[in-house]
Amino acid sequence: MGVLEIFLIGIGLSMDAFAVSICKGLSTRVLKIKHALTCGLYFGFFQGFMPLIGYLLGTQFKDKIESIDHWIAFVLLFFIGFNMIKEAFENDEEVDPDFSFKAMLPLAVATSIDALAVGVTFAFLRVDIILSVTLIALTTFIISMIGVKIGHIFGLKYKSKAELAGGIILIGMGVKILLEHLGFIQ
């Protein structure tokens, strides 16, 4: 898996954090750089850390399921992508102006659970895990900071579009992995 593919996965994974960042930006009366940095750091760290944990877990049983690893990668990415697309059409907007540890930690963990599953798929693929988690973390950091600013300016207009785009990207990567393993594309 190349850098471009990992970057695309990073964009797909960061869309949940982007959507939450938009909500956080919407909730602020006076936007400060610390708001954007807080979202970027929390979401970026967890989006990078969770795939590493998933990768370490996945390597524990990689040899036992190597013959079906491409199907596992496809199913996980498809499921994650499908859930993101479904969430794009739900209207459960909660805007909370709290940027404290108590508020941000659960949001960061919740938005990065998908990244844990992607990390498991990385164990079955040929990826440089350090490069991958760094790229995913940096991508999420930047996108989350941008999300806070967009939320402050435009509100919730782009939240569902971001989740929809992220879901489509992850499903597309899952299909690509499956087609490569089945020999349809190289």
LUMDOSE-519680 format. One record per residue (C-alpha): x, y, z; residue in one letter; residue number from 1. Coordinates in nm, 4 decimals. Layout:
% residues N
REC  X  Y  Z  a  NUM .
...
//
This chain:
% residues 186
REC  0.0000  0.0000  0.0000  m  1 .
REC  0.1455  0.3309  -0.1095  g  2 .
REC  0.1591  0.6747  0.0483  v  3 .
REC  -0.1312  0.8040  -0.1623  l  4 .
REC  -0.3544  0.5168  -0.0514  e  5 .
REC  -0.2620  0.5688  0.3131  i  6 .
REC  -0.3250  0.9418  0.2745  f  7 .
REC  -0.6712  0.8669  0.1308  l  8 .
REC  -0.7447  0.6322  0.4197  i  9 .
REC  -0.6290  0.9082  0.6542  g  10 .
REC  -0.8723  1.1494  0.4911  i  11 .
REC  -1.1525  0.8944  0.5152  g  12 .
REC  -1.0816  0.8222  0.8793  l  13 .
REC  -1.0535  1.1893  0.9679  s  14 .
REC  -1.4040  1.2741  0.8462  m  15 .
REC  -1.5684  1.1804  1.1775  d  16 .
REC  -1.3207  1.4040  1.3596  a  17 .
REC  -1.3814  1.6740  1.0980  f  18 .
REC  -1.7566  1.6547  1.1584  a  19 .
REC  -1.7121  1.6821  1.5352  v  20 .
REC  -1.4650  1.9677  1.4860  s  21 .
REC  -1.7252  2.1502  1.2789  i  22 .
REC  -1.9680  2.1144  1.5698  c  23 .
REC  -1.7042  2.2384  1.8116  k  24 .
REC  -1.6354  2.5401  1.5908  g  25 .
REC  -2.0062  2.6096  1.5704  l  26 .
REC  -2.0304  2.6067  1.9499  s  27 .
REC  -1.7688  2.8760  2.0075  t  28 .
REC  -1.8719  3.2373  2.0398  r  29 .
REC  -1.5161  3.3653  2.0010  v  30 .
REC  -1.2890  3.1322  1.8080  l  31 .
REC  -0.9348  3.1099  1.9397  k  32 .
REC  -0.6387  2.9192  1.8001  i  33 .
REC  -0.6409  2.7032  2.1143  k  34 .
REC  -0.9821  2.5648  2.0111  h  35 .
REC  -0.8484  2.4470  1.6753  a  36 .
REC  -0.5260  2.3166  1.8314  l  37 .
REC  -0.7190  2.1273  2.0988  t  38 .
REC  -0.9336  1.9490  1.8407  c  39 .
REC  -0.6363  1.8874  1.6130  g  40 .
REC  -0.4203  1.7423  1.8892  l  41 .
REC  -0.6857  1.5192  2.0455  y  42 .
REC  -0.8250  1.3861  1.7206  f  43 .
REC  -0.4875  1.3635  1.5455  g  44 .
REC  -0.3263  1.1743  1.8328  f  45 .
REC  -0.6032  0.9180  1.8659  f  46 .
REC  -0.6447  0.8712  1.4901  q  47 .
REC  -0.2735  0.7873  1.4771  g  48 .
REC  -0.2569  0.5840  1.7971  f  49 .
REC  -0.5563  0.3567  1.7344  m  50 .
REC  -0.4278  0.2100  1.4047  p  51 .
REC  -0.1024  0.1298  1.5814  l  52 .
REC  -0.2914  -0.0638  1.8489  i  53 .
REC  -0.4980  -0.2368  1.5801  g  54 .
REC  -0.1832  -0.3237  1.3871  y  55 .
REC  -0.0191  -0.4734  1.6953  l  56 .
REC  -0.3323  -0.6778  1.7685  l  57 .
REC  -0.3639  -0.7857  1.4061  g  58 .
REC  -0.0052  -0.9101  1.3855  t  59 .
REC  -0.0829  -1.1499  1.6715  q  60 .
REC  -0.3174  -1.3564  1.4552  f  61 .
REC  -0.1999  -1.2633  1.1046  k  62 .
REC  -0.0493  -1.6068  1.0298  d  63 .
REC  -0.3692  -1.7875  1.1267  k  64 .
REC  -0.5912  -1.6030  0.8804  i  65 .
REC  -0.3530  -1.4994  0.6042  e  66 .
REC  -0.5562  -1.6785  0.3360  s  67 .
REC  -0.8614  -1.4594  0.4011  i  68 .
REC  -0.6908  -1.1369  0.5111  d  69 .
REC  -0.8079  -0.9475  0.2031  h  70 .
REC  -1.1686  -1.0375  0.2827  w  71 .
REC  -1.1249  -0.9175  0.6409  i  72 .
REC  -0.9754  -0.5885  0.5198  a  73 .
REC  -1.2606  -0.5464  0.2713  f  74 .
REC  -1.5339  -0.6255  0.5263  v  75 .
REC  -1.3875  -0.3951  0.7941  l  76 .
REC  -1.3381  -0.1015  0.5569  l  77 .
REC  -1.6802  -0.1584  0.3977  f  78 .
REC  -1.8511  -0.1734  0.7373  f  79 .
REC  -1.6754  0.1395  0.8620  i  80 .
REC  -1.7525  0.3240  0.5384  g  81 .
REC  -2.1161  0.2126  0.5403  f  82 .
REC  -2.1608  0.3351  0.8981  n  83 .
REC  -2.0107  0.6718  0.8081  m  84 .
REC  -2.2476  0.7043  0.5119  i  85 .
REC  -2.5413  0.6109  0.7355  k  86 .
REC  -2.4357  0.8714  0.9935  e  87 .
REC  -2.4229  1.1338  0.7188  a  88 .
REC  -2.8008  1.1037  0.6816  f  89 .
REC  -2.8863  1.1076  1.0527  e  90 .
REC  -2.9740  1.4284  1.2330  n  91 .
REC  -2.8331  1.3936  1.5820  d  92 .
REC  -2.6574  1.7254  1.6202  e  93 .
REC  -2.5324  1.8082  1.9677  e  94 .
REC  -2.3219  2.1179  1.9998  v  95 .
REC  -2.1157  2.1434  2.3168  d  96 .
REC  -1.8766  2.4364  2.3659  p  97 .
REC  -1.6614  2.2433  2.6180  d  98 .
REC  -1.2988  2.1832  2.5113  f  99 .
REC  -1.1867  2.0299  2.8423  s  100 .
REC  -1.0109  1.6948  2.8785  f  101 .
REC  -1.3353  1.5453  3.0124  k  102 .
REC  -1.5241  1.6548  2.6995  a  103 .
REC  -1.2563  1.5932  2.4364  m  104 .
REC  -1.1248  1.2511  2.5432  l  105 .
REC  -1.4503  1.0594  2.4810  p  106 .
REC  -1.4965  1.2387  2.1477  l  107 .
REC  -1.1415  1.1556  2.0400  a  108 .
REC  -1.1791  0.7898  2.1353  v  109 .
REC  -1.5237  0.7606  1.9758  a  110 .
REC  -1.4121  0.9133  1.6475  t  111 .
REC  -1.1038  0.6896  1.6301  s  112 .
REC  -1.2559  0.3459  1.6916  i  113 .
REC  -1.2764  0.3038  1.3135  d  114 .
REC  -0.9019  0.3645  1.2982  a  115 .
REC  -0.8449  0.0694  1.5324  l  116 .
REC  -1.0162  -0.1605  1.2828  a  117 .
REC  -0.8163  -0.0100  0.9968  v  118 .
REC  -0.5001  -0.0813  1.1954  g  119 .
REC  -0.5991  -0.4480  1.2073  v  120 .
REC  -0.6240  -0.4457  0.8267  t  121 .
REC  -0.2783  -0.2863  0.8088  f  122 .
REC  -0.1383  -0.5962  0.9795  a  123 .
REC  -0.2506  -0.8025  0.6798  f  124 .
REC  -0.1180  -0.5627  0.4183  l  125 .
REC  0.2301  -0.4473  0.3361  r  126 .
REC  0.2411  -0.1093  0.5054  v  127 .
REC  0.5047  0.0898  0.6836  d  128 .
REC  0.3103  0.1269  1.0083  i  129 .
REC  0.5133  0.4213  1.1413  i  130 .
REC  0.4662  0.6168  0.8182  l  131 .
REC  0.0992  0.5180  0.8100  s  132 .
REC  0.0098  0.6252  1.1632  v  133 .
REC  0.2114  0.9463  1.1278  t  134 .
REC  0.0397  1.0375  0.8022  l  135 .
REC  -0.3046  0.9547  0.9422  i  136 .
REC  -0.2358  1.1575  1.2588  a  137 .
REC  -0.1065  1.4608  1.0675  l  138 .
REC  -0.3929  1.4470  0.8180  t  139 .
REC  -0.6481  1.4323  1.0992  t  140 .
REC  -0.4707  1.7083  1.2920  f  141 .
REC  -0.4889  1.9466  0.9956  i  142 .
REC  -0.8411  1.8493  0.8892  i  143 .
REC  -0.9707  1.8857  1.2461  s  144 .
REC  -0.8214  2.2326  1.2785  m  145 .
REC  -0.9815  2.3312  0.9498  i  146 .
REC  -1.3099  2.1799  1.0691  g  147 .
REC  -1.3190  2.4058  1.3747  v  148 .
REC  -1.2757  2.7127  1.1540  k  149 .
REC  -1.5349  2.5950  0.9006  i  150 .
REC  -1.7801  2.5185  1.1805  g  151 .
REC  -1.7327  2.8612  1.3266  h  152 .
REC  -1.7935  3.0268  0.9889  i  153 .
REC  -2.0481  2.8039  0.8146  f  154 .
REC  -2.2085  2.5888  1.0840  g  155 .
REC  -2.3275  2.2353  1.0120  l  156 .
REC  -2.3550  2.2747  0.6342  k  157 .
REC  -2.0561  2.0476  0.5579  y  158 .
REC  -2.0787  1.7921  0.8402  k  159 .
REC  -2.2900  1.5317  0.6597  s  160 .
REC  -2.1008  1.5809  0.3329  k  161 .
REC  -1.7734  1.5096  0.5134  a  162 .
REC  -1.9074  1.1879  0.6654  e  163 .
REC  -2.0480  1.0793  0.3281  l  164 .
REC  -1.7158  1.1448  0.1522  a  165 .
REC  -1.5210  0.9605  0.4232  g  166 .
REC  -1.7492  0.6576  0.3953  g  167 .
REC  -1.7162  0.6443  0.0179  i  168 .
REC  -1.3356  0.6689  0.0387  i  169 .
REC  -1.3108  0.3836  0.2919  l  170 .
REC  -1.5451  0.1570  0.0936  i  171 .
REC  -1.3460  0.2341  -0.2218  g  172 .
REC  -1.0186  0.1395  -0.0514  m  173 .
REC  -1.1744  -0.1849  0.0746  g  174 .
REC  -1.2941  -0.2751  -0.2745  v  175 .
REC  -0.9491  -0.1927  -0.4170  k  176 .
REC  -0.7764  -0.4196  -0.1631  i  177 .
REC  -1.0154  -0.7043  -0.2431  l  178 .
REC  -0.9784  -0.6632  -0.6202  l  179 .
REC  -0.5988  -0.6552  -0.5907  e  180 .
REC  -0.5936  -0.9796  -0.3918  h  181 .
REC  -0.8336  -1.1475  -0.6319  l  182 .
REC  -0.6094  -1.0487  -0.9229  g  183 .
REC  -0.8502  -0.8135  -1.1014  f  184 .
REC  -0.6231  -0.5107  -1.0630  i  185 .
REC  -0.2543  -0.4692  -0.9895  q  186 .
//
